[in-house]
């Protein structure tokens, strides 16, 4: 009987430790994501577009600059609202920032590239 009790206790503690590990890893991933540098986030945005659509070097540079500005403004907007109690304008400003980024992408890419990008994003 003692063996079964000991076995049940051991299994229960293993499950608890394993569950805590997953929570800890999730929190570490969130912190790591928040610490990613602005340039790295902009590069990831460009990489995401270039993996779906073939773009030339000039387009890649222009998209990188656009993405860099978008990420910087997003960070500034979030920092500004972090200290305020009323965050009602946050989503509006972020949406406007994202809309400006989307319009910039539309100006940089050709109509065929845009069509391909929209098809690949939908799938």
N, C-alpha and C positions, 0 to 999 in steps of 0.2 A: 504494500500500500504506500509506503514511503517513497518507493521508486516512481510510482505513478504521479504522486504529488510533486516530487522533484522535477520530473519530466514536464509536467504541465506548467510549472513555474518557469522552467528554463525556456520553453516554447513561448510563453506569454511575454517574458522579458525580451526575447529576440524580436518578437513582433513589435513591441514598443520601441526598442532601439532603432529598428529598421525604419519605422514610421517617422521617428524624430529626425533621422538622417535625411529623409526625403524633404521634410519641411525645411530643415537647415539648408539643404542644397538649393531649394526654391528661393529662399531669402537671399542667399549668396548670389544667385543668378540675377535677381532683381537689382541688387546693389551694383553688381558688375555692369548691368545694362545702363544704369543711371550714370555710371562713371565713364562710359565710353566718350571719347573726345568728340568734339563737334566735327572735326575733319574726318574722323573714322565713320561717323554716321552719314556724312555727305558722300563719302566714297562708297559706302554700302548702297545708298540710293542710286548712285550712278551704276554700280555693278548690277543692281537689280534690273535696271532698264536695259543695260547693254547685254544682259543674259537673255532678254526676251526679243530684242531688236538689234540688228547690226547697225552700229553708229560709227562714224569716222572720228578721227582724233579731235577735230575742231568742235564737233557736236559734243564729244565727251567732255572737253574742257569747259564749254559753255554750260552744259548741264551740271558739271561739278560746281561751278561758281554759283549757279542758281540754287543748287541744293545746299551749298554752304550758307548762303544768305537765308534760306528758308529755315535751316536748323538753328542758326544763330538767333533769328527773330523768334522762333518757337521757344527757345531757351529763355530769351529776355521776357517774353510774354508770361511764361510760367513763373519766372522769378518775381515779376512784378505782382502777380496775383497770389503768390505764396504767402505774403505778409498781410494780405487783405482778408477781411471777413466776408465781404460780399464778392462772390466769384461768378456773378451772373454774366458778366461780359467776357469771361475766359473762353468759353466755347465759341462765341461769336468771333473773337479775335483770332483764335486758332483756325477756325473755318476760313476766315478771310485770308489768313496767311497761306493755308493750303490751296485755296483757290488761286492765289497769285502764283504759286509754284506750278500748279496745273496749267495755267495760262502760259507761263514761261516755257513749259515743256512743249506745249502746242505750237509756240512760235519757233522753237528750235528744230523739232522733228518735221519731216516731210509728211504729207497726207498718207502715203503708203506706210510709212513707219508707224504713224499714229494708229492706223487701222490694224496693223499687225500687233501692236502693243495692246490695244483694247481687246482683241481676240484672245491673246495669250493670258491677259489678266482675268478675263471672264472664265477661262478654263482652269 
